[in-house]
Structure formats: C-alpha cells, structure tokens
C-alpha cells in the first residue's frame, strides 16, 4: 500500500513521455524537485502522458471485452479470456496493475500539489498564470483517475455503498495502521467533484488570458472538458439536473459541433473533427510507445484476416447498415479462416490507424479521444428522459441526423420505447470506448452475447460455430453476478488493516 498510495514513483501508467514542449519529469523523491514553475510543468506533462495511457490499450478494452458486444473466436488461443469469460478474482494481475497504476499517478499528483503552495505566493506575471493552469490541470487529473477507479472497482452508485480509498496528501512516513480504508461512494464522488470544481475555477481564470485550448481536438484540458466529466459523473450518480446543465453548457458553447456524416470516418482515421473536446497528444516519433486503442488483443492486427475477437450481433444488429455511417466506419466485413473453415465475418474497425502515426513498425495507432460532443447529447437525452423532459427526444433526433443518411425525425417516442431508443443510440455511438459495462451496471441490465445474425448475409456461415463457446456461455445476471464490478486487489488487504471486510461482494 505504501508503494501505491505514497510513492512518487508511479507504476504502470508511466508508459511514455509526452512531447508537449517539455520532456516529463524524471524520478524525483524530495522537495528540491519543485523549485520553479518550470519544474511543475514537467510534472504536468507527465500527468498528460498518464492520462493518454489510461484511455488506450487494455485500460480501454478490458471492460468492453467483458460486455455483450465482443466475443472471442475459436482457435484464438484463449486470448482475452480473462475479460471475455469474466475470469476475475482478487489475485488477477490484470485487476491489480491498473489499481496500483492509478494510485501511483494520484501519489505523484499529491506530491506536486503539496509543493505548489510555496510557489503560488512567490511568482507573478506569466509564471503565476501558468502555475494556476497547471494546478487546475492537476486537480482535474486526480479527479479523473479517481473517477476511473470508481467506475471499475465500485458498484452501481448508492450513496452509502463502499467507494474508494481517498488520499489527498503526500506523506510517505505514515504507518500501515493509518492507511485509509474505503470511504462511501457519496464521499468519493464528493471528493471527485470538489477537485473538478477547483479545476474549473482555475481553468476559467486561465482562459481569460489564453483561450487556445477552447478549440476542437485540443490536446489540453479546458473548462469544457472539465464540465464534460462533471456531466458524465452526474449521469452515473443519477444527478440528472447536473448532468443536463453541464452537458447542455458544452453543447451550447458554440465551440464544438457534431461531425457531419461526410466527415465522420475522418474523425476515426485522422483523429480530427469538430466534435472532439479533446484529443490526446501524439506524434509519429513517440507512436511506438503509446498504446493503440484496440490492438491489445488484436481486434485488428497487422494481419486483417487474423483476429482474436469480433463484434457480436448484440451490437451489429442495432444499425441500419445501409444508411448509418457508423456501421461501415466501425465494422469491416472480410473473408476469414477459422480453424480451417472459410467464412465471412465482421471485425471491429473503429480505430483503423492514423497514417500520421504509423511509422515503421507502428500500425493501428490512433490518438485517444476521451471526450466527444456526441456523448453529451446522449447524456442530455438519458437524463431528460429520466426527468420527463422534451429534450430527450430532441437531442436523440439531433444526433441521429448527423449519423444516419436521409434521417427524418422520429416523432411520438415516449415511455419505454424512448428509453430503449436512447440506450440503443448510446450503444451504437460509443461502442468500444469503454462505456458499456458502466452502462449495463447503471441500467441494471443482464449481459448475454448473441451469436446469430438476425438477417441473411451472403457468405456468412453459422457464426455460432465459429465463436468461442465458453465466451458465449458467459452470462451475467444483474444482482446475481459479481462481475459488474472488479474486485479490490488482494494485496491491498494484506497491508491495510482498515480494508478488512471491505471487499466487493462475490469475491
């Protein structure tokens, strides 16, 4: 626990440098590491690198593979079975690593913040403006990593349920007996929102001097990125009024706009588009060192006919495959050979590789896109439905017009039909971006994988014979399955007495 909570040597997520004008900080252990605003900037750049890492690779794909939208193929060697079959327990390394990594980053943030106070009263002019920005970004980053932990290691939001171990200061000297146990979810969310409020205050102040981050696809945190996260968390906690207010604030800013149908594929290929609130920094020189979104388990590999995991009919069957631009953008139909059987199938193609990042030996690299305007339309739609407001249908129709050719507003949607339409649209828009398991948990929905095509597709053999049967047999019934939430790693209980009896149910 001491290594996780208090060491400045953050683990796991420190995967790469991020060339945002300055190289990140090296290994540091004492207060002499932060003497100037430029020292703070080095820490800040490292946090951006950490943020990029957690929005790519296995950190992104794991819960998607757990869900009903992906299934392994026969003969794939069991790759990804930890997730596809929910083979999780408190000793699973894939569970332990991100927990430690997130708390390692949080420790670094706490370390930085503990030494910025001494600078705030001693710098002026441009240095003071930049320092205010860096502190605001640090508060956002801490909030984000705590949000990520909350969304993976805690159950459906209930105020009194078990939340997170909260640490807001850097003190490597405290004994094991004083390590914190888990707070309530209410306390955890309150802490996260407090950080976001502080981040928003500081970024609003900074943007009065420099508004360059208030542009689509900016690599930097802006006030609207902060509000987008506030809206996302408000939806998770079923604070619908806040979700609507924050999401509409970003939508109505006039800075961002839903991508037009003709430009939509470019958003995913070249990582450009008017609806991107933020795009993580990356260039071809460092592309090899940051994780591609879905190459971790070869959803797509450098050999398109060799895939290990494919989309199920739970997701494929939701689209109008003729008129919905997302179908051809997200999925690619190819011939494939599975255990010597020739067939035709669909692979997931949402992250096809940005040519600007694909240097020698680097394939299928895309910049993570952690916040998009379309998510905010869907937040307003869902929250408005829960409140009985007309914005539910209007925001749904507005999004569909930018995704479905020749779309005519659907009128008369109400009740459960409207609710289901919003949920389906969220699935179609956000598939593969790390939201599905969280959504199933919020909606208290069961998870089953559908192996059969609802329509006849030329050349498509019985795909049920090609799917891994163990993956298909993995069914999660809400309220009966532990796997809607990850277990707290076992070693946390070994070093932290306050954690006794605080494991998630079912583990």
C-alpha positions as CSV (number, residue, x, y, z in Angstrom):
1,X,0.0,0.0,0.0
2,X,2.8,2.4,0.8
3,X,4.2,1.9,-2.7
4,X,0.7,2.5,-4.2
5,X,-0.5,5.4,-2.1
6,X,2.5,7.4,-1.3
7,X,5.5,6.6,-3.6
8,X,6.3,9.3,-6.2
9,X,7.4,6.5,-8.5
10,X,4.1,5.9,-10.2
11,X,3.7,2.5,-11.7
12,X,2.1,1.1,-14.7
13,X,0.8,4.2,-16.4
14,X,4.1,5.8,-16.7
15,X,4.4,4.3,-20.1
16,X,5.8,7.1,-22.3
17,X,6.9,10.6,-22.5
18,X,4.6,13.3,-24.0
19,X,6.4,15.9,-26.0
20,X,4.2,18.8,-25.0
21,X,7.0,21.4,-25.3
22,X,9.0,19.8,-22.4
23,X,10.1,16.3,-21.5
24,X,8.3,14.9,-18.4
25,X,10.0,14.8,-15.1
26,X,12.4,12.0,-14.2
27,X,12.5,10.1,-11.0
28,X,12.3,12.5,-8.1
29,X,12.0,12.0,-4.3
30,X,12.2,15.3,-2.5
31,X,11.1,18.9,-2.3
32,X,14.1,20.1,-4.3
33,X,12.4,18.7,-7.4
34,X,9.9,21.5,-7.4
35,X,11.6,24.9,-7.1
36,X,10.1,26.7,-10.2
37,X,7.1,26.9,-12.3
38,X,9.1,25.0,-15.0
39,X,9.5,22.1,-12.5
40,X,5.8,22.0,-12.1
41,X,5.3,22.0,-15.8
42,X,7.4,18.8,-16.1
43,X,5.2,17.0,-13.6
44,X,2.1,18.3,-15.5
45,X,3.4,16.9,-18.8
46,X,3.8,13.5,-17.2
47,X,0.2,13.6,-16.0
48,X,-0.9,14.2,-19.6
49,X,1.1,11.1,-20.6
50,X,-0.6,9.1,-17.8
51,X,-4.0,10.4,-18.9
52,X,-3.3,9.2,-22.5
53,X,-2.2,5.8,-21.3
54,X,-5.4,5.1,-19.3
55,X,-7.5,6.0,-22.3
56,X,-5.9,3.5,-24.7
57,X,-4.8,-0.2,-24.9
58,X,-6.0,-2.7,-22.3
59,X,-7.2,0.1,-20.0
60,X,-9.8,0.9,-22.6
61,X,-10.6,-2.5,-24.0
62,X,-10.9,-4.6,-20.9
63,X,-14.5,-3.7,-19.9
64,X,-15.6,-3.7,-23.5
65,X,-14.4,-7.3,-23.8
66,X,-16.4,-8.1,-20.7
67,X,-19.6,-6.8,-22.2
68,X,-22.1,-8.3,-24.6
69,X,-20.6,-6.6,-27.7
70,X,-17.5,-8.7,-28.2
71,X,-16.7,-12.4,-28.3
72,X,-13.6,-14.4,-29.0
73,X,-13.3,-16.7,-32.0
74,X,-12.5,-20.4,-31.9
75,X,-8.8,-21.1,-32.2
76,X,-7.6,-17.8,-30.8
77,X,-5.6,-19.5,-28.1
78,X,-7.8,-18.1,-25.3
79,X,-6.5,-14.6,-25.8
80,X,-8.5,-12.1,-23.7
81,X,-10.4,-14.9,-21.8
82,X,-9.8,-13.1,-18.5
83,X,-12.3,-10.4,-19.7
84,X,-14.4,-12.4,-22.2
85,X,-15.2,-15.0,-19.7
86,X,-15.0,-12.8,-16.6
87,X,-12.3,-14.9,-15.0
88,X,-11.7,-12.4,-12.3
89,X,-10.6,-12.7,-8.7
90,X,-8.7,-10.6,-6.2
91,X,-5.4,-12.1,-7.3
92,X,-5.9,-11.4,-11.0
93,X,-2.9,-9.4,-12.3
94,X,-5.0,-7.6,-14.8
95,X,-7.0,-6.2,-11.8
96,X,-4.1,-5.4,-9.6
97,X,-2.0,-3.5,-12.2
98,X,-4.4,-0.7,-13.0
99,X,-5.3,-0.2,-9.3
100,X,-1.7,0.3,-8.4
101,X,-1.1,2.4,-11.5
102,X,-3.9,4.8,-10.8
103,X,-2.9,5.3,-7.2
104,X,0.7,5.8,-8.3
105,X,-0.4,8.6,-10.6
106,X,-2.5,10.1,-7.7
107,X,0.5,9.9,-5.4
108,X,2.5,11.9,-7.9
109,X,-0.3,14.5,-8.2
110,X,-0.5,14.8,-4.4
111,X,3.3,15.2,-4.3
112,X,3.2,18.0,-6.9
113,X,0.3,19.8,-5.2
114,X,1.9,19.6,-1.8
115,X,4.8,21.8,-3.1
116,X,2.9,24.2,-5.4
117,X,1.6,26.2,-2.4
118,X,5.0,27.5,-1.7
119,X,5.2,28.9,-5.2
120,X,1.8,30.5,-5.6
121,X,2.7,33.4,-3.4
122,X,6.2,33.9,-4.8
123,X,5.6,34.1,-8.6
124,X,4.0,36.8,-10.7
125,X,3.0,37.7,-14.3
126,X,3.0,34.9,-16.8
127,X,4.5,32.4,-14.3
128,X,1.6,33.0,-12.0
129,X,-0.9,32.5,-14.8
130,X,0.7,29.2,-16.0
131,X,1.1,27.9,-12.4
132,X,-2.6,28.5,-11.9
133,X,-3.3,26.5,-15.0
134,X,-1.0,23.6,-14.0
135,X,-2.6,23.3,-10.6
136,X,-6.1,23.3,-12.2
137,X,-5.0,20.5,-14.6
138,X,-3.6,18.5,-11.7
139,X,-6.9,18.7,-9.8
140,X,-8.7,17.5,-13.0
141,X,-6.2,14.6,-13.4
142,X,-6.6,13.5,-9.8
143,X,-10.4,13.6,-10.2
144,X,-10.2,11.6,-13.5
145,X,-8.1,8.8,-12.0
146,X,-10.4,8.6,-9.0
147,X,-13.3,8.5,-11.4
148,X,-11.7,5.7,-13.4
149,X,-11.2,3.7,-10.2
150,X,-14.8,4.4,-9.1
151,X,-16.1,3.2,-12.5
152,X,-14.2,-0.1,-12.3
153,X,-13.8,-1.1,-8.7
154,X,-17.1,0.2,-7.3
155,X,-20.7,-1.0,-7.9
156,X,-23.7,0.9,-9.1
157,X,-23.8,4.2,-7.4
158,X,-25.5,4.1,-4.0
159,X,-24.5,6.9,-1.5
160,X,-23.8,4.6,1.4
161,X,-22.1,1.8,-0.6
162,X,-18.4,1.2,-0.5
163,X,-16.3,3.7,-2.5
164,X,-12.6,4.5,-2.8
165,X,-9.6,4.8,-0.7
166,X,-9.2,8.6,-0.7
167,X,-5.7,10.1,-0.3
168,X,-5.2,13.9,-0.9
169,X,-1.8,14.5,0.6
170,X,1.7,13.1,0.2
171,X,3.2,11.6,3.4
172,X,5.4,8.5,2.9
173,X,6.1,8.3,6.6
174,X,2.7,7.2,7.9
175,X,2.4,3.6,9.3
176,X,0.3,0.9,7.9
177,X,-2.2,1.3,10.7
178,X,-3.1,4.7,9.4
179,X,-3.6,3.7,5.8
180,X,-7.2,4.6,4.8
181,X,-10.0,2.1,4.2
182,X,-12.7,2.6,1.7
183,X,-14.9,5.6,2.0
184,X,-18.5,5.7,1.0
185,X,-19.4,6.3,-2.7
186,X,-21.0,9.6,-1.7
187,X,-17.8,10.7,-0.1
188,X,-15.8,9.5,-3.1
189,X,-18.0,11.4,-5.5
190,X,-17.9,14.5,-3.3
191,X,-14.1,14.4,-3.3
192,X,-14.0,14.0,-7.1
193,X,-16.5,16.8,-7.7
194,X,-14.5,19.0,-5.3
195,X,-11.4,18.5,-7.4
196,X,-13.4,19.3,-10.6
197,X,-14.8,22.4,-9.1
198,X,-11.3,23.6,-8.2
199,X,-10.1,22.7,-11.6
200,X,-12.9,24.5,-13.3
201,X,-12.3,27.7,-11.3
202,X,-8.6,27.7,-12.2
203,X,-9.1,26.9,-15.9
204,X,-11.8,29.5,-16.2
205,X,-9.3,32.1,-14.8
206,X,-6.5,30.9,-17.2
207,X,-8.8,31.0,-20.3
208,X,-9.3,34.7,-19.7
209,X,-5.6,35.1,-20.7
210,X,-5.3,32.2,-23.2
211,X,-8.3,30.6,-24.8
212,X,-6.3,28.4,-27.3
213,X,-7.4,25.2,-25.5
214,X,-11.0,26.1,-26.3
215,X,-10.9,24.6,-29.7
216,X,-11.9,21.2,-31.2
217,X,-9.3,18.4,-30.8
218,X,-7.1,20.4,-28.4
219,X,-4.5,18.2,-26.6
220,X,-5.1,20.2,-23.4
221,X,-7.7,20.2,-20.6
222,X,-10.2,23.0,-21.0
223,X,-13.1,24.2,-18.9
224,X,-15.4,22.4,-21.2
225,X,-13.6,19.1,-20.8
226,X,-14.0,19.5,-17.1
227,X,-17.7,20.2,-17.5
228,X,-18.0,17.1,-19.7
229,X,-16.5,14.9,-17.0
230,X,-18.9,16.6,-14.5
231,X,-21.8,15.6,-16.7
232,X,-20.6,12.1,-17.1
233,X,-20.2,11.6,-13.4
234,X,-23.6,13.2,-12.7
235,X,-25.2,10.7,-15.0
236,X,-23.5,7.8,-13.3
237,X,-24.7,9.1,-9.9
238,X,-28.2,9.8,-11.3
239,X,-27.9,13.5,-10.6
240,X,-29.9,14.3,-13.7
241,X,-30.3,18.0,-13.2
242,X,-26.5,18.5,-13.0
243,X,-26.0,16.1,-15.9
244,X,-28.3,18.2,-18.1
245,X,-26.9,21.5,-17.1
246,X,-23.3,20.6,-17.6
247,X,-23.8,18.7,-20.9
248,X,-26.0,21.5,-22.3
249,X,-23.4,24.0,-21.3
250,X,-20.9,22.4,-23.5
251,X,-23.3,21.7,-26.4
252,X,-24.5,25.3,-26.4
253,X,-21.0,26.8,-26.2
254,X,-20.8,27.1,-29.9
255,X,-17.2,25.9,-29.9
256,X,-17.9,22.3,-30.8
257,X,-20.3,20.7,-33.3
258,X,-21.4,17.2,-34.2
259,X,-19.4,15.9,-37.1
260,X,-21.2,15.8,-40.4
261,X,-21.9,12.4,-42.0
262,X,-19.4,13.0,-44.8
263,X,-16.6,13.8,-42.3
264,X,-17.4,11.1,-39.7
265,X,-14.9,8.4,-41.0
266,X,-12.1,11.1,-40.9
267,X,-12.7,11.6,-37.2
268,X,-11.6,8.0,-36.6
269,X,-8.9,7.8,-39.2
270,X,-7.1,11.1,-38.8
271,X,-8.3,12.0,-35.3
272,X,-9.8,15.2,-36.4
273,X,-13.3,16.6,-36.0
274,X,-15.4,19.4,-34.7
275,X,-17.0,17.3,-32.0
276,X,-13.7,16.4,-30.3
277,X,-13.5,18.3,-27.0
278,X,-10.0,16.8,-26.5
279,X,-7.6,14.6,-28.4
280,X,-4.6,13.2,-26.5
281,X,-1.3,14.4,-27.8
282,X,0.8,12.1,-30.0
283,X,3.2,12.1,-32.9
284,X,5.0,9.6,-35.1
285,X,8.2,9.7,-33.1
286,X,6.5,8.5,-29.9
287,X,3.7,6.5,-31.5
288,X,5.5,3.2,-30.8
289,X,5.4,4.0,-27.0
290,X,1.7,4.7,-26.5
291,X,-1.0,2.1,-26.7
292,X,-3.3,1.7,-29.7
293,X,-6.9,1.7,-28.7
294,X,-7.7,-1.8,-29.7
295,X,-4.6,-3.6,-30.8
296,X,-4.0,-5.0,-27.3
297,X,-5.9,-8.2,-28.1
298,X,-5.9,-8.0,-31.8
299,X,-9.4,-6.8,-32.5
300,X,-7.4,-5.6,-35.5
301,X,-3.9,-6.7,-36.1
302,X,-1.4,-6.1,-38.8
303,X,-2.9,-9.2,-40.5
304,X,-6.6,-8.3,-41.0
305,X,-7.6,-11.9,-41.5
306,X,-6.1,-12.9,-38.2
307,X,-8.3,-11.6,-35.4
308,X,-9.0,-13.0,-32.0
309,X,-12.1,-11.1,-31.0
310,X,-15.0,-9.9,-33.1
311,X,-18.3,-7.9,-32.5
312,X,-21.4,-9.9,-31.6
313,X,-24.8,-9.5,-33.1
314,X,-25.9,-7.6,-30.0
315,X,-24.2,-4.6,-31.5
316,X,-24.1,-5.4,-35.2
317,X,-27.8,-5.9,-35.3
318,X,-28.6,-2.4,-33.9
319,X,-27.6,-0.4,-37.0
320,X,-29.2,0.5,-40.3
321,X,-26.3,-1.0,-42.2
322,X,-27.2,0.9,-45.4
323,X,-27.8,4.4,-44.1
324,X,-25.9,4.6,-40.8
325,X,-22.4,5.9,-41.4
326,X,-21.2,4.3,-38.2
327,X,-21.7,0.7,-39.5
328,X,-19.2,0.9,-42.3
329,X,-16.9,3.2,-40.1
330,X,-16.8,0.9,-37.1
331,X,-17.0,-2.6,-38.7
332,X,-15.2,-4.2,-41.7
333,X,-16.5,-7.3,-43.4
334,X,-13.7,-9.6,-44.5
335,X,-13.2,-13.2,-45.5
336,X,-11.5,-15.1,-42.7
337,X,-10.4,-18.6,-41.9
338,X,-11.3,-20.0,-38.5
339,X,-9.9,-23.5,-37.7
340,X,-9.6,-24.3,-41.5
341,X,-13.2,-23.1,-42.1
342,X,-13.6,-20.4,-44.7
343,X,-16.2,-17.8,-43.9
344,X,-17.1,-14.1,-44.0
345,X,-17.2,-12.0,-40.8
346,X,-17.0,-8.5,-39.3
347,X,-14.1,-7.2,-37.4
348,X,-14.1,-4.1,-35.3
349,X,-12.6,-1.2,-37.2
350,X,-13.3,1.9,-35.1
351,X,-9.6,2.6,-34.6
352,X,-8.1,1.8,-38.0
353,X,-4.8,3.6,-37.6
354,X,-3.9,7.2,-38.2
355,X,-1.5,7.4,-41.2
356,X,0.3,10.3,-39.5
357,X,1.2,8.0,-36.6
358,X,2.0,4.8,-38.5
359,X,5.8,4.9,-38.8
360,X,7.9,1.9,-39.3
361,X,6.7,-1.0,-37.2
362,X,3.8,1.0,-35.8
363,X,0.4,0.1,-37.1
364,X,-3.1,0.9,-36.0
365,X,-2.2,3.8,-33.7
366,X,-4.9,6.4,-33.1
367,X,-4.9,9.2,-30.6
368,X,-7.3,8.6,-27.7
369,X,-10.4,10.7,-27.8
370,X,-11.7,10.7,-24.3
371,X,-14.4,13.3,-24.7
372,X,-16.7,13.8,-27.6
373,X,-19.8,16.0,-28.0
374,X,-22.0,13.1,-29.1
375,X,-21.6,11.6,-25.6
376,X,-23.0,14.9,-24.1
377,X,-26.1,14.7,-26.5
378,X,-26.7,11.2,-25.2
379,X,-26.3,12.3,-21.6
380,X,-28.9,15.1,-22.0
381,X,-31.2,12.6,-23.7
382,X,-31.0,10.0,-21.0
383,X,-31.1,12.5,-18.1
384,X,-34.0,14.3,-19.7
385,X,-35.9,11.1,-20.2
386,X,-35.5,10.3,-16.5
387,X,-36.8,13.8,-15.7
388,X,-39.7,13.6,-18.2
389,X,-38.4,16.5,-20.3
390,X,-38.8,17.1,-24.0
391,X,-35.0,17.4,-24.6
392,X,-34.8,13.6,-24.5
393,X,-36.3,13.1,-28.0
394,X,-34.9,16.3,-29.5
395,X,-31.3,15.6,-28.6
396,X,-31.7,12.0,-29.8
397,X,-33.0,13.2,-33.2
398,X,-30.3,15.8,-33.5
399,X,-27.6,13.2,-33.0
400,X,-29.2,10.7,-35.4
401,X,-29.3,13.4,-38.2
402,X,-25.5,13.5,-38.1
403,X,-25.2,9.8,-38.3
404,X,-28.0,8.4,-40.5
405,X,-28.4,9.4,-44.1
406,X,-31.8,10.8,-45.0
407,X,-32.9,10.7,-41.4
408,X,-36.4,12.0,-40.6
409,X,-37.1,13.0,-37.0
410,X,-38.9,10.2,-35.2
411,X,-41.9,11.6,-33.5
412,X,-44.2,10.1,-30.9
413,X,-41.4,8.4,-29.0
414,X,-42.3,8.1,-25.3
415,X,-42.1,5.8,-22.3
416,X,-40.1,2.7,-22.5
417,X,-39.8,3.0,-26.3
418,X,-38.0,6.3,-25.9
419,X,-35.8,4.9,-23.1
420,X,-34.8,1.9,-25.2
421,X,-34.1,4.1,-28.2
422,X,-31.7,6.3,-26.2
423,X,-29.9,3.3,-24.8
424,X,-29.5,1.8,-28.2
425,X,-28.2,5.0,-29.7
426,X,-25.7,5.2,-26.8
427,X,-24.6,1.7,-27.7
428,X,-24.2,2.4,-31.4
429,X,-22.3,5.7,-30.9
430,X,-20.0,4.7,-28.0
431,X,-19.2,1.0,-28.7
432,X,-15.6,0.2,-28.0
433,X,-14.9,3.4,-26.0
434,X,-15.1,1.9,-22.5
435,X,-18.7,2.8,-21.5
436,X,-20.7,-0.4,-22.0
437,X,-20.1,-2.2,-18.7
438,X,-20.7,1.0,-16.8
439,X,-23.9,1.5,-18.7
440,X,-25.1,-2.1,-18.0
441,X,-24.4,-1.5,-14.3
442,X,-26.3,1.8,-14.3
443,X,-29.3,0.3,-16.1
444,X,-29.2,-2.9,-14.0
445,X,-29.2,-5.0,-17.2
446,X,-28.2,-8.6,-17.7
447,X,-25.4,-9.4,-20.1
448,X,-25.7,-12.1,-22.8
449,X,-24.0,-12.5,-26.1
450,X,-26.0,-13.1,-29.3
451,X,-24.2,-15.4,-31.8
452,X,-26.7,-15.5,-34.6
453,X,-27.3,-13.0,-37.4
454,X,-30.9,-11.8,-37.5
455,X,-30.7,-11.4,-41.2
456,X,-29.3,-13.5,-44.1
457,X,-25.8,-12.3,-45.1
458,X,-24.2,-13.7,-48.3
459,X,-21.2,-15.8,-47.5
460,X,-21.8,-15.8,-43.7
461,X,-21.8,-19.3,-42.4
462,X,-23.2,-20.2,-39.0
463,X,-21.1,-17.9,-36.9
464,X,-22.3,-19.7,-33.8
465,X,-19.9,-22.5,-34.8
466,X,-17.1,-20.0,-35.0
467,X,-17.4,-18.2,-31.7
468,X,-15.7,-19.5,-28.6
469,X,-18.4,-21.4,-26.8
470,X,-17.1,-20.5,-23.4
471,X,-17.4,-16.8,-24.2
472,X,-21.0,-17.3,-25.5
473,X,-21.8,-19.2,-22.3
474,X,-20.7,-16.4,-20.1
475,X,-23.9,-14.8,-18.9
476,X,-24.1,-12.1,-16.2
477,X,-27.4,-11.6,-14.4
478,X,-27.6,-8.2,-12.7
479,X,-27.9,-8.7,-8.9
480,X,-26.5,-12.3,-9.2
481,X,-23.1,-11.8,-10.8
482,X,-20.1,-10.2,-9.1
483,X,-18.6,-9.3,-12.4
484,X,-20.3,-6.0,-12.9
485,X,-17.6,-4.6,-10.6
486,X,-13.9,-5.6,-10.3
487,X,-12.5,-6.9,-7.0
488,X,-10.2,-4.8,-4.9
489,X,-6.7,-6.5,-5.3
490,X,-5.9,-9.0,-2.6
491,X,-2.6,-7.4,-1.6
492,X,-4.4,-4.2,-0.5
493,X,-6.0,-6.2,2.3
494,X,-2.6,-7.6,3.3
495,X,-1.1,-4.2,4.0
496,X,-4.0,-2.1,5.0
497,X,-5.8,-3.2,8.2
498,X,-8.6,-0.6,7.6
499,X,-9.7,-2.5,4.5
500,X,-10.7,-5.6,6.4
501,X,-14.2,-6.7,5.4
502,X,-14.4,-4.2,2.5
503,X,-14.0,-6.4,-0.5
504,X,-16.7,-6.2,-3.2
505,X,-19.5,-8.7,-2.8
506,X,-18.9,-12.0,-4.6
507,X,-15.1,-12.1,-4.4
